[in-house]
Amino acid sequence: MSDDEMMNLDEMGALKVDMKKWEEELMKSHRIDPNLYLEYDVKRGLRDSAGKGVLTGLTEISDVCAYNLINGRQIPAEGSLYYQGINIYDIVNGLEGRKFGFEETIYLLLFGKLPNKTQMDNFVNTLFELQCLSGRFVRDVVMKASNANIMNAMQRCVLTLYTYDSNPEDISAGNVLRQALGLIAKLPLIAVYSYHAYRHFRKDEMLFIRNPEKGRSLAENMLLMLRPSGQYTELEAKVLDIALILHAEHGGGNNSTFTNHVVTSSGTDTYSAIAASIGSLKGPRHGGANLKVQNMFDDIKAHINDWTNEEEVSAYLDKILNKQAFDRTGLIYGMGHAVYTLSDPREVILKKFAKDLAEEKGLMEEFALYDLVERLAGQQIMEHRKLFKNVCANVDFYSGFVYSMLGIPQELFTPLFAIARMSGWSAHRLEELVNAGKIIRPAYKYVGKHIEFTELEER
């Protein structure tokens, strides 16, 4: 190969070529007639004709409820979410005066009950002992090949932890629990350190690495490690703790958790299963939605003169729905949910804490804009799409606003989701292993043609 050809090689070792013609061939050969999904009654996306998820398994970990059954009919109701049978409202309201709410929730999801004081003290100490990352790992893994997408950095770090585990392939419940607790404890450090590495090596900013401190909650240590000053208010730590609780689990059917079930059912190791879930959550149609909401509101604020004027705000929302504004997809991000109809309990709870934080930060005008858009958008979406099902705000609607008020950079919005959901993934992985189910293998209907050998000879 000549020197000129070598210069044209990209990092993947492939010659830089014009891919347009190959893309056109690809699109022609892979396009499937959408009418065939109806003809063969294929539950596309594992959803029925009403958009409801097809049952693929059983779980005791959490329950997502949006309807009441009255005289055999499902009637839309205010949404409710249960972790191991306990209502999320009761979990949050029961934390008065306690700062380890997320840790209590992790314990609940993994062991099926809330811990007593002794169990909680032991559990918090265990998580702290498992939290540390060796200097060698931080130097050789976290700091190298840094990039702006922290989710990819987390995936790479999780997979590399396999090589630091003396017993990585053992999928017995006890060993997987050990691995899960280690990953739950380490993911906050991996995310924050990866962010600092990116800012240092790619943005030429000062590098600082602060170790977590014993006695602080996971939420407190994240703020401690992230901020140059290491300072935070009691309310800031509380709000982040609540946000982690609300994102910790949401049934076995969400994309990243179902991914974990699928990969776990193959018998693979914990690090591979969690890396797969992180890859799923990274997608903008799943974990990346909170950032889209934040970007949408930045656009709204830039194009609306009076944030309190309902007519002006409503007119701009119409432009978004008509694909004339923002990203021209016709979507108002943060509105609507696959299950919830009248309300998403996570959004209801987070909205209250968002308001408390906005009051502390002097950002009530921004909060009022979010509240106004929420009130207007649901009805406008229903009218625009001619829907009879109510459209409510989901948890992503306020989460980006909350993270911004906490000074958390946008690069860490989705990683925060992964840090929280790691506990739910772990609980579902253990449930899948303990119940020793079959490998998950749904079927696909072949709709291509069979080519006779004589046709091949005539090419």
Protein Blocks (a to p, Z undefined) as FASTA:
>chain_A
ZZklmmmpcfkopacddfklmmmmmmmmmpccfklmmmnopaehhiafkopacdfbdcfk
bccdfbdceehiacdddddddeehiafklmmmmmgoiaklmmmmmmmmmnopacdfklmm
mmmmmmmmmmpccfklmmmmmmgopafblmlmmmmmmmmmmmmpcblmlccfklmmmmmm
mmmmmmmmmmmmmmmmmmmmmnopacddddddehiafklmmmmmmpmnlpacfklmmmmm
mmmmmmmpgcjkbmklmmmmmmmmnopafklmmmmmmmmmmpmklmmmmmmmmmmmmmmm
mmpmblmlmklmmmmmmmmmnopghjlnopaehiacfkbmkbcfklmmmmmmmmmmmmmn
opmmmmmmmmmmmmmmmmmmmmmnopabdcdddfklmmmmmmmmnopafklmmmmmmmmm
mmmmmmmmmmmmmnopacdddddddfbdcddfklmmmZZ
